[in-house]
């Protein structure tokens, strides 16, 4: 490389992945009045992440993947879905994936006994 060639600082391409509920609830644990400017989150985290890797490097924001879930039966969650898909999804570089929540499946339950079987072992007192 010639001595008069310009030195280029290294660049780190950064894509940010955010789970809406984990991020929001964690931040509210730290500060109950926490409010997020979602338009600025991706570029700020990309810049900070690049600085952690190499303080002299420039961070190149490649986008933010926003993941979340909602309960279609709840009004508040329908509003969350609408906000995520019509507002957050319009920010530069943001890709939103918000899916309906799956109900927790319960473990199989034995039917209640109507009478004690004569062959059943004795039940220990607790």
Secondary structure, DSSP 8 states (H G I E B T S, - for coil): --TTS-----EEEEEEEEEHHHHHHHHHHH-TT----HHHHHHHHHHHHHHHH-TTSEEEEEEEEEEEEE-TTSHHHHHHHHHHHHTGGGSTTEEEEEEE-------------SS--TTS------
